[in-house]
Amino acid sequence: MPTPPQSSGTRVRPWPVERRFYVPYHDIDVQDHLNHAAYFPYMETLRCDYYLPLLGSHDPTKLDIIIAEASCRYLAEVTYGSELLGEVAPASPLGRTSFTLLYRFTIAGTATVSARGRTVLVCYDYERSEKKPIPPERRSRLQRDLVDPASEGW
């Protein structure tokens, strides 16, 4: 069962990368709220915002990761015109070739968590078509930014 949304007026601890998302009409479903599938492109954008600087690039074609798993928990209704604050951080523990990123979406100006996402990523050598170890310099940055998944209901 999903963790209930936070509703106190205090914002939860910020994560290493955040971005604001405005909910456009085309992301609204027939129930008149943000469609569940809209969160996945938001997570993709946050993932690039976090990971590309680790590569020293702004070019998504330089990504050396592949998605092994993606999930999202929906916790509060979001309506047209709302603003979401999306955040991303790596979760403990790190694997040898894989790591997990967690995503948190709060309704801007509140502590109400509307959704929590999770992706499992594998470092991947696309030329050899095989997984590879997390490079040491990236591993140390990931370790610096780690959050406890249990603190986010995972």
C-alpha positions as CSV (number, residue, x, y, z in Angstrom):
1,M,0.0,0.0,0.0
2,P,1.4,3.4,-0.9
3,T,2.6,5.8,1.7
4,P,0.0,8.5,2.3
5,P,0.9,12.0,0.9
6,Q,2.5,14.4,3.2
7,S,0.3,17.4,3.9
8,S,2.2,19.5,6.5
9,G,3.2,23.0,5.5
10,T,6.9,22.1,5.8
11,R,8.8,21.0,2.7
12,V,10.7,17.7,2.9
13,R,14.5,17.7,2.6
14,P,15.6,18.8,-0.9
15,W,17.4,16.3,-3.1
16,P,20.5,17.0,-5.3
17,V,18.5,18.0,-8.5
18,E,15.1,19.5,-8.8
19,R,13.0,20.9,-11.7
20,R,9.5,22.4,-11.9
21,F,6.9,20.9,-14.2
22,Y,3.7,22.8,-15.2
23,V,0.8,20.4,-15.9
24,P,-0.4,21.1,-19.5
25,Y,-3.9,20.2,-20.8
26,H,-2.6,17.3,-22.9
27,D,-1.4,15.5,-19.8
28,I,-4.9,15.5,-18.2
29,D,-7.0,12.4,-18.5
30,V,-10.8,11.8,-18.6
31,Q,-10.9,11.9,-14.8
32,D,-9.8,15.5,-15.0
33,H,-6.4,15.0,-13.4
34,L,-2.8,14.3,-14.4
35,N,-2.6,11.0,-16.3
36,H,-0.4,8.4,-14.6
37,A,1.7,8.0,-17.7
38,A,2.8,11.7,-17.6
39,Y,5.1,11.0,-14.7
40,F,7.5,8.8,-16.8
41,P,8.6,11.6,-19.2
42,Y,9.1,13.8,-16.1
43,M,11.3,11.2,-14.5
44,E,13.2,10.8,-17.8
45,T,13.9,14.6,-17.8
46,L,15.0,14.5,-14.1
47,R,17.2,11.5,-14.8
48,C,19.0,13.4,-17.6
49,D,19.3,16.5,-15.4
50,Y,21.0,14.4,-12.7
51,Y,23.1,12.0,-14.8
52,L,24.4,14.0,-17.7
53,P,26.5,16.4,-15.5
54,L,28.1,13.2,-14.1
55,L,29.2,12.5,-17.6
56,G,30.4,16.0,-18.2
57,S,28.0,16.4,-21.1
58,H,24.7,17.9,-22.0
59,D,24.2,15.4,-24.9
60,P,21.8,12.6,-24.2
61,T,23.4,10.5,-26.9
62,K,26.4,10.2,-24.4
63,L,24.3,8.3,-21.8
64,D,25.8,5.0,-20.8
65,I,22.9,3.6,-18.9
66,I,19.9,1.5,-19.8
67,I,16.6,1.2,-17.9
68,A,16.1,-2.2,-16.2
69,E,12.9,-1.3,-14.3
70,A,10.6,1.7,-13.9
71,S,7.7,2.2,-11.5
72,C,5.6,5.0,-10.0
73,R,3.3,5.3,-7.0
74,Y,0.5,7.8,-7.3
75,L,-0.4,9.5,-4.0
76,A,-2.4,12.7,-4.6
77,E,-4.5,14.1,-7.4
78,V,-2.9,16.8,-9.6
79,T,-5.1,19.0,-11.8
80,Y,-4.6,21.1,-15.0
81,G,-2.4,24.1,-14.5
82,S,-0.8,22.8,-11.3
83,E,2.9,23.1,-10.8
84,L,4.9,20.1,-9.6
85,L,8.4,20.2,-8.0
86,G,10.2,17.1,-9.2
87,E,13.3,15.8,-7.5
88,V,15.7,13.0,-8.2
89,A,18.4,11.3,-6.0
90,P,20.2,7.9,-6.1
91,A,19.1,5.3,-3.5
92,S,21.2,3.1,-1.4
93,P,22.7,0.6,-1.8
94,L,24.6,0.8,-5.1
95,G,25.3,-2.3,-7.1
96,R,28.4,-3.2,-9.0
97,T,26.9,-2.3,-12.4
98,S,23.5,-0.9,-11.4
99,F,22.0,1.8,-9.3
100,T,18.5,3.0,-8.4
101,L,17.2,6.6,-8.8
102,L,14.2,7.8,-6.8
103,Y,11.9,10.5,-7.9
104,R,9.7,12.7,-5.7
105,F,7.0,15.0,-7.0
106,T,5.4,17.5,-4.6
107,I,2.7,20.0,-5.5
108,A,4.6,23.3,-5.6
109,G,4.3,25.4,-2.5
110,T,3.1,22.5,-0.4
111,A,4.6,19.4,1.2
112,T,2.0,17.2,-0.5
113,V,3.7,14.4,-2.3
114,S,1.7,13.6,-5.5
115,A,3.9,10.7,-6.7
116,R,7.1,8.8,-6.0
117,G,9.0,7.1,-8.8
118,R,11.8,4.6,-9.0
119,T,14.1,3.4,-11.9
120,V,16.8,0.8,-11.8
121,L,19.6,1.7,-14.2
122,V,22.4,-0.4,-15.5
123,C,25.7,1.1,-16.7
124,Y,25.9,-0.2,-20.3
125,D,28.6,-0.4,-23.0
126,Y,26.5,0.1,-26.2
127,E,29.4,-0.8,-28.5
128,R,29.9,-4.2,-26.8
129,S,26.2,-4.6,-26.0
130,E,27.0,-5.6,-22.4
131,K,26.7,-4.1,-18.9
132,K,29.8,-2.5,-17.3
133,P,30.8,-1.5,-13.8
134,I,29.8,1.9,-12.5
135,P,32.9,4.1,-13.2
136,P,34.7,5.0,-9.9
137,E,34.2,8.8,-10.3
138,R,30.5,8.4,-10.9
139,R,30.2,5.9,-8.0
140,S,31.7,8.4,-5.6
141,R,29.2,11.1,-6.7
142,L,26.3,8.7,-6.5
143,Q,27.4,7.7,-3.0
144,R,27.6,11.4,-1.9
145,D,24.0,11.9,-3.0
146,L,22.4,8.7,-1.6
147,V,19.0,8.8,0.1
148,D,17.5,6.0,2.1
149,P,14.7,4.4,0.0
150,A,12.8,3.5,3.2
151,S,12.5,7.2,4.1
152,E,10.5,7.6,0.8
153,G,8.3,4.6,1.3
154,W,10.2,2.1,-0.9
